[in-house]
Amino acid sequence: MQGMLNEQTSIYLQIAQLMENDILKGVYQEEEQVPSTNELARMFRINPATAAKGVNLLVDEDILYKKRGIGMFVATGAVERIRQKRKGAFYENFVKTLVSEAKSLAIGNQELLEMIQKAQQE
Amino acid sequence: MEKTLQAKALTKVYNKNKKALDGVDVVFRPGCIYGLIGRNGAGKTTLLSCLTAQANPTQGEITYGGEKVWENAAVLGEICFAREMSPILFMGPNTYKVKDYLRAARMYYPHWDEAYAKRLVEQFGLEPKKRINALSKGMLSMLTIVLAMASMAPITILDEPVAGLDVVAREQFYKLLLEDYENTQRTFIVSTHILEEAATIFEEVVLLDKGKILEQGNTEELVSQFHYVSGKKEDVEQAVEGMKVLSQETMGKTKGVVVRCGAEQLEILQQNTTVDISPMNLQKVFIALTTSNCKEA
């Protein structure tokens, strides 16, 4: 697990998100074990209950599942589910902000498209 | 083990008219890390002293697992109150040694873990033969922490444990606290006014101000009710109309206010695109609550 916690979102949401990032990047593959709630708590210096809340969020979304007495594992199909979920958020959080920022800077449509293409090539 | 520590209608009056605590009701359930938060003089230490029968309440009752705490030796062995040791005693400098304190604690606390105490003394670099009045402020805090941890008491109370520690030692302490909690699942009550780094440790917080409980509950749920709304003065005023505003500041034509609202009201607020809404942290919430409490009083 990498990354630092910020104060912009609830801690448990950030824990869920960091875990998702690692699954997307393949740090934790499907059917592989992920760190326990206590390990997360120690690493991020947060209350175990908060860490558990973040982990349970992913269990509810079928991204993680619990093997009794062993620990938490990445569910099969987790990567695809995270991608689908995040595509919606991508539009809301990134595209909309991008367009609104472009608007306030008076960047025209053509210019914006060119910028995106340029970024894609880099 | 599954016992709650409870204070009912607790009032403590010093010198006839100074109310240190004023009708405090609070419950500490087993297996939870509590943060007791308040400004200097809010009544934190008085509350902790009453909870552990080191001070006699003027009114009200304190029970642990249904039994009265006052002059109840069996119950008091289950509760450890580690307060910072004083380098000066009433009869002069505190010339007791570190090991004297450790020995006394070993006799007093029925769950005392000697091996754990030894390990921590070593880890923190405490010298057993050193006299208390020769310890630095940081070392005094360390010794207090060692006593609290090794007591293994089902209810372990630490009063301002990190006040004398530098950042590295504070980090060590929080790590130790979490590791211990992972193993023992005991209840910790930690009083502090240093919030930045402690907020994520506490599952529940109790906010104390001027001897009264301002708020108590799940840290995350409490903090998520508060939002900072900023933007053009008129826009902000319009957006937060009818909401509970805790504090506000104006700068030129812009204004920022702290509001408290539930999820539904927040959704309505978020639809208003003229203002910027940002979340808050425990420290900011605490400041907003205590300053607004000042004005009302």
Boltz contact constraints between the chains, C-beta under 6 A:
constraints:
  - contact:
      token1: [A, 7]
      token2: [B, 281]
      max_distance: 6.0
  - contact:
      token1: [A, 10]
      token2: [B, 220]
      max_distance: 6.0
  - contact:
      token1: [A, 11]
      token2: [B, 200]
      max_distance: 6.0
  - contact:
      token1: [A, 38]
      token2: [B, 182]
      max_distance: 6.0
  - contact:
      token1: [A, 41]
      token2: [B, 178]
      max_distance: 6.0
  - contact:
      token1: [A, 42]
      token2: [B, 178]
      max_distance: 6.0
  - contact:
      token1: [A, 45]
      token2: [B, 174]
      max_distance: 6.0
  - contact:
      token1: [A, 46]
      token2: [B, 200]
      max_distance: 6.0
  - contact:
      token1: [A, 47]
      token2: [B, 33]
      max_distance: 6.0
  - contact:
      token1: [A, 47]
      token2: [B, 201]
      max_distance: 6.0
  - contact:
      token1: [A, 47]
      token2: [B, 203]
      max_distance: 6.0
  - contact:
      token1: [A, 49]
      token2: [B, 203]
      max_distance: 6.0
